[in-house]
Amino acid sequence: MILLASFTNELEAQLLESQLQEAGVDVKTTQEGNDAFKVMVFEDDLELAKEIMEARSLEDDDFLVDLDEPNLDELSDDLP
């Protein structure tokens, strides 16, 4: 198996592992040290696993909010 990704957060590693398993990718997550979690896949599954990771990161971007510049026009539309 080869390294796909490493995380400092176990939950993130488990989430990716679960998504890969749902897609039929053989995956193994190992812990090295107190805060290093490595997600490993077989080389044959590497391209699919990368696509799943990329799609996942794009979905995460949907939830990003720019808190520095709120849109006050949108907020005023919701006021009575």
C-alpha positions in Angstrom: 0.0 0.0 0.0 1.1 3.6 -0.6 0.4 6.8 1.2 -2.6 8.8 -0.1 -2.9 11.4 2.6 -1.9 12.1 6.2 -3.8 14.0 8.8 -3.3 15.4 12.3 -6.9 14.8 13.1 -8.1 11.2 13.5 -11.7 12.1 12.6 -10.7 13.5 9.2 -8.7 10.4 8.4 -11.7 8.2 9.4 -14.0 10.3 7.3 -11.8 9.9 4.2 -11.4 6.2 4.9 -15.2 5.8 5.1 -15.7 7.6 1.8 -13.1 5.5 0.1 -14.6 2.3 1.4 -18.1 3.4 0.2 -16.5 3.8 -3.3 -15.1 0.3 -3.1 -11.5 1.3 -2.5 -9.4 -0.9 -0.3 -8.0 1.5 2.4 -6.1 1.3 5.6 -5.6 4.0 8.2 -2.6 3.9 10.5 -1.5 6.0 13.4 2.1 7.1 13.8 2.8 9.0 16.9 0.2 10.9 18.8 -1.1 13.1 16.0 -0.2 11.5 12.7 -2.8 9.5 10.9 -1.9 8.1 7.5 -4.5 6.9 4.9 -3.0 4.2 2.6 -4.4 2.6 -0.6 -3.2 0.1 -3.1 -1.5 1.6 -6.1 -4.2 0.4 -8.5 -6.8 2.4 -6.5 -4.6 5.6 -6.2 -6.2 7.6 -9.1 -9.8 6.9 -7.9 -8.8 7.7 -4.4 -7.3 11.0 -5.5 -10.5 11.9 -7.4 -12.6 11.1 -4.3 -10.3 13.3 -2.1 -10.5 16.1 -4.7 -14.3 16.0 -4.8 -14.4 16.0 -1.0 -12.2 19.1 -0.8 -14.4 20.9 -3.3 -17.5 20.0 -1.2 -15.8 21.4 1.9 -15.2 24.7 0.0 -19.0 25.1 -0.3 -19.2 25.7 3.4 -16.6 28.4 3.6 -17.9 31.8 4.5 -16.0 35.1 4.1 -16.5 36.6 7.6 -14.4 39.6 6.8 -16.9 41.2 4.5 -20.5 40.4 5.3 -23.1 41.2 2.6 -25.3 43.6 4.5 -27.8 43.8 1.7 -28.6 40.1 2.1 -29.0 40.5 5.8 -31.4 43.5 5.5 -33.6 41.4 3.2 -34.3 39.1 6.1 -35.4 41.8 8.5 -39.2 42.5 9.0 
